[in-house]
Amino acid sequence: MDPKPWRERIVEEERLLEQLRVLASESASRRAQALRDGVADLGTVAAVARDLGRSWQAVDQALKRDEKKATTQDATTTE
């Protein structure tokens, strides 16, 4: 059996990379929502970070990235 041509393999890998990007983006949004729920429950980003054993900056950045992504998606859907 001959191996697939390299062009075909590249196309397949690009499809897989796109699927992974979408899955990672969706996962990051769900994680950010869980972090927001944690802030609502515990009261502050710092409290959530302490509970998770993370820095408050890491939690804050995850929330800001998700907010930025949401505003970017809103802007593209209204144009």
All heavy atoms as a GROMACS GRO file, in nm:
protein
  621
    1MET      N    1   0.084  -0.118   0.000
    1MET     CA    2   0.000   0.000   0.000
    1MET      C    3   0.088   0.124   0.000
    1MET      O    4   0.178   0.139   0.083
    1MET     CB    5  -0.091  -0.003   0.123
    1MET     CG    6  -0.182   0.115   0.133
    1MET     SD    7  -0.288   0.096   0.276
    1MET     CE    8  -0.418   0.200   0.227
    2ASP      N    9   0.063   0.211  -0.094
    2ASP     CA   10   0.141   0.334  -0.104
    2ASP      C   11   0.096   0.434   0.002
    2ASP      O   12  -0.024   0.446   0.030
    2ASP     CB   13   0.124   0.396  -0.243
    2ASP     CG   14   0.185   0.310  -0.352
    2ASP    OD1   15   0.290   0.247  -0.325
    2ASP    OD2   16   0.129   0.305  -0.463
    3PRO      N   17   0.191   0.509   0.058
    3PRO     CA   18   0.152   0.613   0.153
    3PRO      C   19   0.077   0.725   0.080
    3PRO      O   20   0.090   0.742  -0.041
    3PRO     CB   21   0.284   0.664   0.209
    3PRO     CG   22   0.388   0.623   0.111
    3PRO     CD   23   0.335   0.500   0.039
    4LYS      N   24  -0.002   0.800   0.156
    4LYS     CA   25  -0.076   0.911   0.096
    4LYS      C   26   0.023   1.016   0.047
    4LYS      O   27   0.127   1.037   0.108
    4LYS     CB   28  -0.168   0.974   0.198
    4LYS     CG   29  -0.283   0.887   0.238
    4LYS     CD   30  -0.372   0.960   0.336
    4LYS     CE   31  -0.484   0.870   0.381
    4LYS     NZ   32  -0.571   0.935   0.479
    5PRO      N   33  -0.014   1.084  -0.061
    5PRO     CA   34   0.072   1.192  -0.109
    5PRO      C   35   0.086   1.300  -0.001
    5PRO      O   36  -0.005   1.322   0.079
    5PRO     CB   37  -0.002   1.246  -0.231
    5PRO     CG   38  -0.098   1.138  -0.270
    5PRO     CD   39  -0.130   1.063  -0.146
    6TRP      N   40   0.196   1.370  -0.003
    6TRP     CA   41   0.222   1.469   0.102
    6TRP      C   42   0.120   1.581   0.104
    6TRP      O   43   0.084   1.632   0.210
    6TRP     CB   44   0.365   1.521   0.092
    6TRP     CG   45   0.398   1.598  -0.033
    6TRP    CD1   46   0.447   1.546  -0.150
    6TRP    CD2   47   0.382   1.738  -0.055
    6TRP    NE1   48   0.464   1.646  -0.242
    6TRP    CE2   49   0.426   1.766  -0.186
    6TRP    CE3   50   0.338   1.844   0.022
    6TRP    CZ2   51   0.425   1.894  -0.241
    6TRP    CZ3   52   0.338   1.971  -0.031
    6TRP    CH2   53   0.381   1.996  -0.161
    7ARG      N   54   0.072   1.622  -0.010
    7ARG     CA   55  -0.029   1.730  -0.015
    7ARG      C   56  -0.158   1.688   0.057
    7ARG      O   57  -0.217   1.766   0.131
    7ARG     CB   58  -0.060   1.770  -0.159
    7ARG     CG   59   0.050   1.850  -0.225
    7ARG     CD   60   0.010   1.893  -0.365
    7ARG     NE   61   0.112   1.973  -0.428
    7ARG     CZ   62   0.210   1.926  -0.503
    7ARG    NH1   63   0.221   1.796  -0.524
    7ARG    NH2   64   0.299   2.008  -0.556
    8GLU      N   65  -0.197   1.566   0.034
    8GLU     CA   66  -0.318   1.512   0.098
    8GLU      C   67  -0.298   1.503   0.249
    8GLU      O   68  -0.389   1.536   0.327
    8GLU     CB   69  -0.347   1.373   0.039
    8GLU     CG   70  -0.486   1.323   0.068
    8GLU     CD   71  -0.512   1.192  -0.006
    8GLU    OE1   72  -0.481   1.184  -0.126
    8GLU    OE2   73  -0.564   1.100   0.058
    9ARG      N   74  -0.180   1.461   0.292
    9ARG     CA   75  -0.151   1.453   0.435
    9ARG      C   76  -0.154   1.592   0.499
    9ARG      O   77  -0.206   1.609   0.610
    9ARG     CB   78  -0.016   1.386   0.459
    9ARG     CG   79  -0.014   1.240   0.420
    9ARG     CD   80   0.109   1.164   0.466
    9ARG     NE   81   0.232   1.237   0.474
    9ARG     CZ   82   0.333   1.229   0.386
    9ARG    NH1   83   0.323   1.148   0.283
    9ARG    NH2   84   0.442   1.297   0.403
   10ILE      N   85  -0.103   1.692   0.429
   10ILE     CA   86  -0.103   1.829   0.481
   10ILE      C   87  -0.247   1.877   0.498
   10ILE      O   88  -0.282   1.934   0.602
   10ILE     CB   89  -0.022   1.923   0.390
   10ILE    CG1   90   0.126   1.892   0.404
   10ILE    CG2   91  -0.051   2.070   0.425
   10ILE    CD1   92   0.214   1.966   0.307
   11VAL      N   93  -0.332   1.854   0.400
   11VAL     CA   94  -0.472   1.896   0.408
   11VAL      C   95  -0.540   1.830   0.528
   11VAL      O   96  -0.613   1.895   0.603
   11VAL     CB   97  -0.546   1.866   0.276
   11VAL    CG1   98  -0.697   1.885   0.291
   11VAL    CG2   99  -0.492   1.953   0.164
   12GLU      N  100  -0.518   1.701   0.546
   12GLU     CA  101  -0.577   1.629   0.658
   12GLU      C  102  -0.529   1.686   0.792
   12GLU      O  103  -0.610   1.705   0.885
   12GLU     CB  104  -0.542   1.480   0.650
   12GLU     CG  105  -0.618   1.407   0.543
   12GLU     CD  106  -0.576   1.261   0.532
   12GLU    OE1  107  -0.492   1.215   0.613
   12GLU    OE2  108  -0.628   1.193   0.443
   13GLU      N  109  -0.401   1.714   0.801
   13GLU     CA  110  -0.347   1.769   0.926
   13GLU      C  111  -0.399   1.910   0.953
   13GLU      O  112  -0.427   1.946   1.068
   13GLU     CB  113  -0.194   1.768   0.925
   13GLU     CG  114  -0.133   1.628   0.923
   13GLU     CD  115  -0.180   1.541   1.039
   13GLU    OE1  116  -0.198   1.592   1.151
   13GLU    OE2  117  -0.199   1.420   1.017
   14GLU      N  118  -0.416   1.989   0.848
   14GLU     CA  119  -0.472   2.123   0.866
   14GLU      C  120  -0.616   2.115   0.915
   14GLU      O  121  -0.657   2.194   0.999
   14GLU     CB  122  -0.463   2.203   0.736
   14GLU     CG  123  -0.321   2.247   0.707
   14GLU     CD  124  -0.304   2.314   0.572
   14GLU    OE1  125  -0.395   2.304   0.487
   14GLU    OE2  126  -0.198   2.376   0.552
   15ARG      N  127  -0.692   2.019   0.865
   15ARG     CA  128  -0.829   1.999   0.913
   15ARG      C  129  -0.828   1.962   1.062
   15ARG      O  130  -0.907   2.014   1.140
   15ARG     CB  131  -0.897   1.888   0.833
   15ARG     CG  132  -0.983   1.941   0.724
   15ARG     CD  133  -1.070   1.831   0.664
   15ARG     NE  134  -1.046   1.834   0.522
   15ARG     CZ  135  -1.001   1.736   0.447
   15ARG    NH1  136  -0.977   1.619   0.497
   15ARG    NH2  137  -0.981   1.751   0.319
   16LEU      N  138  -0.739   1.872   1.099
   16LEU     CA  139  -0.728   1.832   1.239
   16LEU      C  140  -0.688   1.948   1.328
   16LEU      O  141  -0.743   1.966   1.438
   16LEU     CB  142  -0.627   1.717   1.255
   16LEU     CG  143  -0.674   1.579   1.214
   16LEU    CD1  144  -0.557   1.481   1.219
   16LEU    CD2  145  -0.788   1.533   1.302
   17LEU      N  146  -0.594   2.029   1.283
   17LEU     CA  147  -0.552   2.145   1.361
   17LEU      C  148  -0.667   2.244   1.380
   17LEU      O  149  -0.683   2.301   1.489
   17LEU     CB  150  -0.433   2.214   1.294
   17LEU     CG  151  -0.300   2.142   1.307
   17LEU    CD1  152  -0.196   2.207   1.218
   17LEU    CD2  153  -0.255   2.141   1.451
   18GLU      N  154  -0.748   2.263   1.279
   18GLU     CA  155  -0.864   2.352   1.290
   18GLU      C  156  -0.965   2.296   1.390
   18GLU      O  157  -1.020   2.369   1.472
   18GLU     CB  158  -0.930   2.374   1.154
   18GLU     CG  159  -1.052   2.462   1.157
   18GLU     CD  160  -1.028   2.602   1.210
   18GLU    OE1  161  -0.913   2.650   1.210
   18GLU    OE2  162  -1.126   2.667   1.253
   19GLN      N  163  -0.989   2.166   1.386
   19GLN     CA  164  -1.080   2.104   1.482
   19GLN      C  165  -1.027   2.121   1.624
   19GLN      O  166  -1.105   2.153   1.716
   19GLN     CB  167  -1.096   1.955   1.452
   19GLN     CG  168  -1.177   1.926   1.328
   19GLN     CD  169  -1.177   1.777   1.294
   19GLN    OE1  170  -1.113   1.695   1.361
   19GLN    NE2  171  -1.249   1.743   1.189
   20LEU      N  172  -0.898   2.103   1.642
   20LEU     CA  173  -0.837   2.120   1.775
   20LEU      C  174  -0.849   2.265   1.822
   20LEU      O  175  -0.877   2.291   1.939
   20LEU     CB  176  -0.691   2.077   1.773
   20LEU     CG  177  -0.667   1.927   1.768
   20LEU    CD1  178  -0.518   1.899   1.746
   20LEU    CD2  179  -0.714   1.862   1.896
   21ARG      N  180  -0.830   2.360   1.731
   21ARG     CA  181  -0.841   2.500   1.767
   21ARG      C  182  -0.982   2.532   1.815
   21ARG      O  183  -1.001   2.599   1.916
   21ARG     CB  184  -0.804   2.589   1.648
   21ARG     CG  185  -0.795   2.738   1.683
   21ARG     CD  186  -0.797   2.826   1.560
   21ARG     NE  187  -0.919   2.817   1.483
   21ARG     CZ  188  -1.038   2.870   1.521
   21ARG    NH1  189  -1.050   2.934   1.633
   21ARG    NH2  190  -1.144   2.858   1.442
   22VAL      N  191  -1.081   2.481   1.744
   22VAL     CA  192  -1.221   2.504   1.782
   22VAL      C  193  -1.249   2.441   1.918
   22VAL      O  194  -1.310   2.503   2.006
   22VAL     CB  195  -1.317   2.451   1.673
   22VAL    CG1  196  -1.460   2.448   1.722
   22VAL    CG2  197  -1.304   2.534   1.547
   23LEU      N  198  -1.205   2.317   1.937
   23LEU     CA  199  -1.228   2.249   2.065
   23LEU      C  200  -1.159   2.322   2.180
   23LEU      O  201  -1.218   2.337   2.288
   23LEU     CB  202  -1.179   2.104   2.057
   23LEU     CG  203  -1.264   2.010   1.973
   23LEU    CD1  204  -1.193   1.876   1.958
   23LEU    CD2  205  -1.401   1.992   2.033
   24ALA      N  206  -1.038   2.368   2.158
   24ALA     CA  207  -0.965   2.441   2.263
   24ALA      C  208  -1.034   2.573   2.296
   24ALA      O  209  -1.046   2.611   2.412
   24ALA     CB  210  -0.820   2.465   2.220
   25SER      N  211  -1.084   2.641   2.195
   25SER     CA  212  -1.154   2.767   2.216
   25SER      C  213  -1.283   2.745   2.294
   25SER      O  214  -1.314   2.820   2.388
   25SER     CB  215  -1.185   2.832   2.081
   25SER     OG  216  -1.258   2.949   2.099
   26GLU      N  217  -1.358   2.644   2.259
   26GLU     CA  218  -1.481   2.612   2.331
   26GLU      C  219  -1.451   2.574   2.475
   26GLU      O  220  -1.522   2.615   2.567
   26GLU     CB  221  -1.557   2.500   2.260
   26GLU     CG  222  -1.615   2.542   2.127
   26GLU     CD  223  -1.670   2.426   2.046
   26GLU    OE1  224  -1.646   2.309   2.084
   26GLU    OE2  225  -1.736   2.452   1.944
   27SER      N  226  -1.346   2.496   2.495
   27SER     CA  227  -1.306   2.456   2.630
   27SER      C  228  -1.266   2.577   2.714
   27SER      O  229  -1.303   2.588   2.831
   27SER     CB  230  -1.191   2.355   2.622
   27SER     OG  231  -1.147   2.321   2.751
   28ALA      N  232  -1.192   2.669   2.654
   28ALA     CA  233  -1.149   2.789   2.726
   28ALA      C  234  -1.270   2.874   2.767
   28ALA      O  235  -1.273   2.930   2.877
   28ALA     CB  236  -1.053   2.871   2.641
   29SER      N  237  -1.372   2.881   2.682
   29SER     CA  238  -1.493   2.955   2.715
   29SER      C  239  -1.568   2.889   2.831
   29SER      O  240  -1.616   2.958   2.922
   29SER     CB  241  -1.585   2.966   2.594
   29SER     OG  242  -1.526   3.048   2.496
   30ARG      N  243  -1.577   2.757   2.827
   30ARG     CA  244  -1.644   2.686   2.938
   30ARG      C  245  -1.566   2.704   3.068
   30ARG      O  246  -1.625   2.724   3.175
   30ARG     CB  247  -1.661   2.538   2.905
   30ARG     CG  248  -1.763   2.512   2.796
   30ARG     CD  249  -1.793   2.363   2.782
   30ARG     NE  250  -1.676   2.282   2.757
   30ARG     CZ  251  -1.630   2.253   2.635
   30ARG    NH1  252  -1.691   2.299   2.528
   30ARG    NH2  253  -1.522   2.178   2.621
   31ARG      N  254  -1.434   2.701   3.059
   31ARG     CA  255  -1.350   2.720   3.177
   31ARG      C  256  -1.370   2.861   3.233
   31ARG      O  257  -1.382   2.880   3.354
   31ARG     CB  258  -1.203   2.698   3.141
   31ARG     CG  259  -1.108   2.720   3.256
   31ARG     CD  260  -0.964   2.688   3.212
   31ARG     NE  261  -0.871   2.711   3.317
   31ARG     CZ  262  -0.796   2.820   3.330
   31ARG    NH1  263  -0.804   2.917   3.240
   31ARG    NH2  264  -0.714   2.833   3.430
   32ALA      N  265  -1.374   2.961   3.145
   32ALA     CA  266  -1.395   3.098   3.189
   32ALA      C  267  -1.531   3.114   3.257
   32ALA      O  268  -1.543   3.183   3.358
   32ALA     CB  269  -1.381   3.195   3.071
   33GLN      N  270  -1.632   3.048   3.203
   33GLN     CA  271  -1.765   3.054   3.266
   33GLN      C  272  -1.760   2.992   3.406
   33GLN      O  273  -1.818   3.044   3.501
   33GLN     CB  274  -1.870   2.985   3.180
   33GLN     CG  275  -2.010   2.994   3.239
   33GLN     CD  276  -2.054   3.138   3.266
   33GLN    OE1  277  -2.050   3.221   3.175
   33GLN    NE2  278  -2.095   3.169   3.387
   34ALA      N  279  -1.688   2.881   3.419
   34ALA     CA  280  -1.673   2.818   3.550
   34ALA      C  281  -1.598   2.911   3.646
   34ALA      O  282  -1.633   2.921   3.765
   34ALA     CB  283  -1.599   2.684   3.537
   35LEU      N  284  -1.497   2.982   3.595
   35LEU     CA  285  -1.425   3.078   3.679
   35LEU      C  286  -1.518   3.192   3.722
   35LEU      O  287  -1.515   3.235   3.838
   35LEU     CB  288  -1.303   3.133   3.605
   35LEU     CG  289  -1.188   3.035   3.583
   35LEU    CD1  290  -1.085   3.094   3.487
   35LEU    CD2  291  -1.124   2.995   3.714
   36ARG      N  292  -1.602   3.240   3.629
   36ARG     CA  293  -1.699   3.345   3.665
   36ARG      C  294  -1.795   3.294   3.772
   36ARG      O  295  -1.830   3.366   3.865
   36ARG     CB  296  -1.776   3.392   3.542
   36ARG     CG  297  -1.698   3.490   3.457
   36ARG     CD  298  -1.784   3.556   3.351
   36ARG     NE  299  -1.822   3.463   3.244
   36ARG     CZ  300  -1.743   3.433   3.142
   36ARG    NH1  301  -1.624   3.488   3.129
   36ARG    NH2  302  -1.784   3.348   3.050
   37ASP      N  303  -1.838   3.169   3.759
   37ASP     CA  304  -1.926   3.110   3.860
   37ASP      C  305  -1.854   3.104   3.995
   37ASP      O  306  -1.915   3.128   4.100
   37ASP     CB  307  -1.971   2.970   3.819
   37ASP     CG  308  -2.064   2.971   3.697
   37ASP    OD1  309  -2.116   3.079   3.661
   37ASP    OD2  310  -2.081   2.863   3.637
   38GLY      N  311  -1.724   3.071   3.992
   38GLY     CA  312  -1.645   3.068   4.114
   38GLY      C  313  -1.634   3.205   4.178
   38GLY      O  314  -1.645   3.220   4.300
   39VAL      N  315  -1.617   3.308   4.095
   39VAL     CA  316  -1.610   3.446   4.148
   39VAL      C  317  -1.745   3.483   4.210
   39VAL      O  318  -1.750   3.543   4.318
   39VAL     CB  319  -1.570   3.546   4.037
   39VAL    CG1  320  -1.584   3.689   4.085
   39VAL    CG2  321  -1.426   3.519   3.992
   40ALA      N  322  -1.853   3.443   4.146
   40ALA     CA  323  -1.986   3.472   4.202
   40ALA      C  324  -2.005   3.399   4.335
   40ALA      O  325  -2.064   3.453   4.428
   40ALA     CB  326  -2.094   3.430   4.102
   41ASP      N  327  -1.950   3.280   4.345
   41ASP     CA  328  -1.964   3.200   4.467
   41ASP      C  329  -1.872   3.249   4.580
   41ASP      O  330  -1.916   3.264   4.694
   41ASP     CB  331  -1.935   3.053   4.435
   41ASP     CG  332  -1.957   2.960   4.553
   41ASP    OD1  333  -2.057   2.980   4.625
   41ASP    OD2  334  -1.876   2.868   4.572
   42LEU      N  335  -1.745   3.276   4.545
   42LEU     CA  336  -1.646   3.310   4.648
   42LEU      C  337  -1.628   3.460   4.665
   42LEU      O  338  -1.569   3.504   4.765
   42LEU     CB  339  -1.512   3.244   4.616
   42LEU     CG  340  -1.513   3.091   4.612
   42LEU    CD1  341  -1.376   3.038   4.574
   42LEU    CD2  342  -1.560   3.032   4.744
   43GLY      N  343  -1.669   3.538   4.569
   43GLY     CA  344  -1.667   3.682   4.585
   43GLY      C  345  -1.557   3.758   4.512
   43GLY      O  346  -1.577   3.872   4.474
   44THR      N  347  -1.441   3.697   4.493
   44THR     CA  348  -1.331   3.768   4.426
   44THR      C  349  -1.251   3.672   4.339
   44THR      O  350  -1.251   3.550   4.361
   44THR     CB  351  -1.233   3.833   4.526
   44THR    OG1  352  -1.168   3.728   4.601
   44THR    CG2  353  -1.303   3.929   4.621
   45VAL      N  354  -1.181   3.730   4.244
   45VAL     CA  355  -1.088   3.653   4.160
   45VAL      C  356  -0.979   3.592   4.247
   45VAL      O  357  -0.941   3.476   4.230
   45VAL     CB  358  -1.028   3.742   4.049
   45VAL    CG1  359  -0.914   3.672   3.978
   45VAL    CG2  360  -1.135   3.782   3.949
   46ALA      N  361  -0.931   3.670   4.344
   46ALA     CA  362  -0.824   3.621   4.432
   46ALA      C  363  -0.870   3.500   4.512
   46ALA      O  364  -0.793   3.405   4.531
   46ALA     CB  365  -0.779   3.733   4.525
   47ALA      N  366  -0.994   3.501   4.559
   47ALA     CA  367  -1.045   3.387   4.635
   47ALA      C  368  -1.053   3.262   4.548
   47ALA      O  369  -1.019   3.152   4.593
   47ALA     CB  370  -1.182   3.420   4.694
   48VAL      N  371  -1.096   3.279   4.425
   48VAL     CA  372  -1.101   3.165   4.331
   48VAL      C  373  -0.960   3.113   4.306
   48VAL      O  374  -0.936   2.992   4.310
   48VAL     CB  375  -1.169   3.206   4.198
   48VAL    CG1  376  -1.156   3.097   4.094
   48VAL    CG2  377  -1.315   3.241   4.222
   49ALA      N  378  -0.868   3.204   4.283
   49ALA     CA  379  -0.729   3.164   4.257
   49ALA      C  380  -0.672   3.087   4.376
   49ALA      O  381  -0.607   2.983   4.357
   49ALA     CB  382  -0.645   3.287   4.228
   50ARG      N  383  -0.694   3.138   4.497
   50ARG     CA  384  -0.644   3.067   4.617
   50ARG      C  385  -0.705   2.928   4.625
   50ARG      O  386  -0.636   2.830   4.654
   50ARG     CB  387  -0.680   3.146   4.744
   50ARG     CG  388  -0.578   3.248   4.783
   50ARG     CD  389  -0.602   3.301   4.925
   50ARG     NE  390  -0.733   3.365   4.938
   50ARG     CZ  391  -0.760   3.492   4.906
   50ARG    NH1  392  -0.665   3.570   4.858
   50ARG    NH2  393  -0.880   3.541   4.922
   51ASP      N  394  -0.835   2.918   4.600
   51ASP     CA  395  -0.902   2.789   4.608
   51ASP      C  396  -0.846   2.689   4.507
   51ASP      O  397  -0.839   2.569   4.535
   51ASP     CB  398  -1.053   2.808   4.584
   51ASP     CG  399  -1.133   2.685   4.616
   51ASP    OD1  400  -1.148   2.654   4.736
   51ASP    OD2  401  -1.178   2.618   4.520
   52LEU      N  402  -0.807   2.740   4.390
   52LEU     CA  403  -0.754   2.652   4.285
   52LEU      C  404  -0.603   2.632   4.294
   52LEU      O  405  -0.547   2.553   4.219
   52LEU     CB  406  -0.788   2.711   4.147
   52LEU     CG  407  -0.935   2.718   4.112
   52LEU    CD1  408  -0.955   2.793   3.981
   52LEU    CD2  409  -0.997   2.580   4.104
   53GLY      N  410  -0.538   2.710   4.380
   53GLY     CA  411  -0.392   2.702   4.388
   53GLY      C  412  -0.324   2.767   4.271
   53GLY      O  413  -0.214   2.729   4.231
   54ARG      N  414  -0.389   2.869   4.214
   54ARG     CA  415  -0.334   2.942   4.099
   54ARG      C  416  -0.309   3.086   4.140
   54ARG      O  417  -0.360   3.133   4.242
   54ARG     CB  418  -0.433   2.942   3.981
   54ARG     CG  419  -0.483   2.807   3.941
   54ARG     CD  420  -0.384   2.739   3.848
   54ARG     NE  421  -0.411   2.598   3.832
   54ARG     CZ  422  -0.491   2.546   3.742
   54ARG    NH1  423  -0.554   2.624   3.659
   54ARG    NH2  424  -0.507   2.417   3.734
   55SER      N  425  -0.237   3.158   4.058
   55SER     CA  426  -0.218   3.301   4.084
   55SER      C  427  -0.344   3.375   4.041
   55SER      O  428  -0.415   3.332   3.950
   55SER     CB  429  -0.097   3.355   4.008
   55SER     OG  430  -0.125   3.360   3.869
   56TRP      N  431  -0.371   3.487   4.106
   56TRP     CA  432  -0.489   3.565   4.068
   56TRP      C  433  -0.472   3.619   3.927
   56TRP      O  434  -0.570   3.635   3.854
   56TRP     CB  435  -0.519   3.676   4.169
   56TRP     CG  436  -0.423   3.792   4.165
   56TRP    CD1  437  -0.311   3.808   4.240
   56TRP    CD2  438  -0.431   3.906   4.080
   56TRP    NE1  439  -0.249   3.925   4.207
   56TRP    CE2  440  -0.320   3.988   4.109
   56TRP    CE3  441  -0.520   3.947   3.982
   56TRP    CZ2  442  -0.296   4.107   4.042
   56TRP    CZ3  443  -0.496   4.067   3.917
   56TRP    CH2  444  -0.385   4.146   3.948
   57GLN      N  445  -0.347   3.644   3.887
   57GLN     CA  446  -0.322   3.694   3.751
   57GLN      C  447  -0.365   3.591   3.645
   57GLN      O  448  -0.420   3.628   3.542
   57GLN     CB  449  -0.175   3.730   3.730
   57GLN     CG  450  -0.129   3.848   3.811
   57GLN     CD  451  -0.060   3.807   3.940
   57GLN    OE1  452  -0.081   3.698   3.991
   57GLN    NE2  453   0.024   3.895   3.993
   58ALA      N  454  -0.338   3.463   3.672
   58ALA     CA  455  -0.375   3.359   3.576
   58ALA      C  456  -0.526   3.351   3.560
   58ALA      O  457  -0.578   3.340   3.448
   58ALA     CB  458  -0.320   3.224   3.622
   59VAL      N  459  -0.597   3.360   3.671
   59VAL     CA  460  -0.743   3.356   3.666
   59VAL      C  461  -0.796   3.481   3.596
   59VAL      O  462  -0.882   3.473   3.508
   59VAL     CB  463  -0.802   3.343   3.809
   59VAL    CG1  464  -0.954   3.354   3.806
   59VAL    CG2  465  -0.760   3.210   3.871
   60ASP      N  466  -0.742   3.596   3.633
   60ASP     CA  467  -0.785   3.723   3.574
   60ASP      C  468  -0.760   3.724   3.423
   60ASP      O  469  -0.846   3.766   3.345
   60ASP     CB  470  -0.711   3.838   3.642
   60ASP     CG  471  -0.768   3.973   3.604
   60ASP    OD1  472  -0.891   3.993   3.621
   60ASP    OD2  473  -0.690   4.059   3.559
   61GLN      N  474  -0.644   3.676   3.380
   61GLN     CA  475  -0.611   3.673   3.236
   61GLN      C  476  -0.706   3.580   3.160
   61GLN      O  477  -0.747   3.612   3.049
   61GLN     CB  478  -0.467   3.630   3.215
   61GLN     CG  479  -0.367   3.737   3.249
   61GLN     CD  480  -0.223   3.687   3.233
   61GLN    OE1  481  -0.199   3.571   3.205
   61GLN    NE2  482  -0.129   3.777   3.253
   62ALA      N  483  -0.740   3.466   3.220
   62ALA     CA  484  -0.832   3.374   3.153
   62ALA      C  485  -0.968   3.440   3.134
   62ALA      O  486  -1.030   3.427   3.028
   62ALA     CB  487  -0.846   3.246   3.235
   63LEU      N  488  -1.013   3.513   3.234
   63LEU     CA  489  -1.142   3.583   3.223
   63LEU      C  490  -1.134   3.694   3.118
   63LEU      O  491  -1.227   3.710   3.038
   63LEU     CB  492  -1.183   3.639   3.359
   63LEU     CG  493  -1.218   3.534   3.464
   63LEU    CD1  494  -1.233   3.598   3.601
   63LEU    CD2  495  -1.342   3.457   3.424
   64LYS      N  496  -1.025   3.770   3.119
   64LYS     CA  497  -1.012   3.880   3.022
   64LYS      C  498  -1.001   3.827   2.879
   64LYS      O  499  -1.058   3.887   2.787
   64LYS     CB  500  -0.891   3.966   3.056
   64LYS     CG  501  -0.916   4.055   3.176
   64LYS     CD  502  -0.798   4.142   3.206
   64LYS     CE  503  -0.829   4.228   3.328
   64LYS     NZ  504  -0.714   4.307   3.370
   65ARG      N  505  -0.929   3.717   2.858
   65ARG     CA  506  -0.919   3.659   2.724
   65ARG      C  507  -1.056   3.619   2.673
   65ARG      O  508  -1.090   3.641   2.557
   65ARG     CB  509  -0.827   3.537   2.724
   65ARG     CG  510  -0.681   3.569   2.705
   65ARG     CD  511  -0.599   3.444   2.676
   65ARG     NE  512  -0.611   3.343   2.779
   65ARG     CZ  513  -0.529   3.329   2.883
   65ARG    NH1  514  -0.428   3.410   2.899
   65ARG    NH2  515  -0.548   3.234   2.970
   66ASP      N  516  -1.137   3.560   2.762
   66ASP     CA  517  -1.270   3.517   2.720
   66ASP      C  518  -1.358   3.637   2.690
   66ASP      O  519  -1.434   3.635   2.593
   66ASP     CB  520  -1.334   3.429   2.828
   66ASP     CG  521  -1.462   3.366   2.778
   66ASP    OD1  522  -1.455   3.288   2.680
   66ASP    OD2  523  -1.568   3.396   2.834
   67GLU      N  524  -1.349   3.743   2.772
   67GLU     CA  525  -1.427   3.864   2.745
   67GLU      C  526  -1.387   3.926   2.612
   67GLU      O  527  -1.473   3.968   2.534
   67GLU     CB  528  -1.406   3.966   2.857
   67GLU     CG  529  -1.471   3.928   2.988
   67GLU     CD  530  -1.430   4.019   3.103
   67GLU    OE1  531  -1.366   4.123   3.078
   67GLU    OE2  532  -1.463   3.984   3.217
   68LYS      N  533  -1.257   3.929   2.586
   68LYS     CA  534  -1.208   3.986   2.459
   68LYS      C  535  -1.258   3.903   2.342
   68LYS      O  536  -1.302   3.958   2.240
   68LYS     CB  537  -1.055   3.990   2.460
   68LYS     CG  538  -0.994   4.052   2.337
   68LYS     CD  539  -0.844   4.056   2.345
   68LYS     CE  540  -0.784   4.115   2.219
   68LYS     NZ  541  -0.639   4.113   2.220
   69LYS      N  542  -1.254   3.771   2.356
   69LYS     CA  543  -1.300   3.682   2.250
   69LYS      C  544  -1.450   3.703   2.226
   69LYS      O  545  -1.494   3.710   2.113
   69LYS     CB  546  -1.272   3.537   2.286
   69LYS     CG  547  -1.312   3.437   2.180
   69LYS     CD  548  -1.267   3.297   2.210
   69LYS     CE  549  -1.327   3.248   2.338
   69LYS     NZ  550  -1.304   3.109   2.364
   70ALA      N  551  -1.527   3.720   2.333
   70ALA     CA  552  -1.671   3.740   2.320
   70ALA      C  553  -1.702   3.872   2.250
   70ALA      O  554  -1.789   3.878   2.164
   70ALA     CB  555  -1.737   3.735   2.456
   71THR      N  556  -1.629   3.978   2.284
   71THR     CA  557  -1.655   4.108   2.219
   71THR      C  558  -1.611   4.104   2.074
   71THR      O  559  -1.675   4.166   1.989
   71THR     CB  560  -1.586   4.224   2.294
   71THR    OG1  561  -1.446   4.199   2.301
   71THR    CG2  562  -1.642   4.242   2.432
   72THR      N  563  -1.506   4.033   2.044
   72THR     CA  564  -1.459   4.019   1.906
   72THR      C  565  -1.562   3.942   1.824
   72THR      O  566  -1.593   3.980   1.711
   72THR     CB  567  -1.323   3.949   1.900
   72THR    OG1  568  -1.230   4.022   1.977
   72THR    CG2  569  -1.273   3.936   1.757
   73GLN      N  570  -1.616   3.835   1.880
   73GLN     CA  571  -1.718   3.757   1.809
   73GLN      C  572  -1.844   3.838   1.791
   73GLN      O  573  -1.908   3.832   1.686
   73GLN     CB  574  -1.748   3.627   1.885
   73GLN     CG  575  -1.638   3.527   1.876
   73GLN     CD  576  -1.665   3.403   1.961
   73GLN    OE1  577  -1.754   3.400   2.044
   73GLN    NE2  578  -1.584   3.300   1.941
   74ASP      N  579  -1.884   3.915   1.891
   74ASP     CA  580  -2.002   4.001   1.878
   74ASP      C  581  -1.982   4.102   1.767
   74ASP      O  582  -2.074   4.130   1.690
   74ASP     CB  583  -2.033   4.073   2.010
   74ASP     CG  584  -2.086   3.978   2.116
   74ASP    OD1  585  -2.126   3.865   2.080
   74ASP    OD2  586  -2.087   4.016   2.234
   75ALA      N  587  -1.865   4.161   1.760
   75ALA     CA  588  -1.836   4.263   1.657
   75ALA      C  589  -1.840   4.202   1.517
   75ALA      O  590  -1.887   4.265   1.423
   75ALA     CB  591  -1.701   4.328   1.683
   76THR      N  592  -1.791   4.081   1.502
   76THR     CA  593  -1.790   4.019   1.369
   76THR      C  594  -1.928   3.972   1.328
   76THR      O  595  -1.958   3.968   1.209
   76THR     CB  596  -1.690   3.902   1.361
   76THR    OG1  597  -1.725   3.805   1.460
   76THR    CG2  598  -1.548   3.949   1.380
   77THR      N  599  -2.014   3.938   1.423
   77THR     CA  600  -2.147   3.889   1.385
   77THR      C  601  -2.242   4.005   1.355
   77THR      O  602  -2.341   3.985   1.287
   77THR     CB  603  -2.208   3.801   1.496
   77THR    OG1  604  -2.210   3.874   1.618
   77THR    CG2  605  -2.130   3.673   1.513
   78THR      N  606  -2.212   4.126   1.402
   78THR     CA  607  -2.300   4.239   1.377
   78THR      C  608  -2.263   4.314   1.250
   78THR      O  609  -2.336   4.401   1.207
   78THR     CB  610  -2.299   4.338   1.496
   78THR    OG1  611  -2.165   4.383   1.518
   78THR    CG2  612  -2.357   4.275   1.620
   79GLU      N  613  -2.150   4.283   1.191
   79GLU     CA  614  -2.108   4.352   1.069
   79GLU      C  615  -2.172   4.293   0.947
   79GLU      O  616  -2.207   4.185   0.936
   79GLU     CB  617  -1.955   4.347   1.055
   79GLU     CG  618  -1.887   4.431   1.160
   79GLU     CD  619  -1.735   4.420   1.149
   79GLU    OE1  620  -1.684   4.346   1.063
   79GLU    OE2  621  -1.668   4.487   1.226
   0.00000   0.00000   0.00000
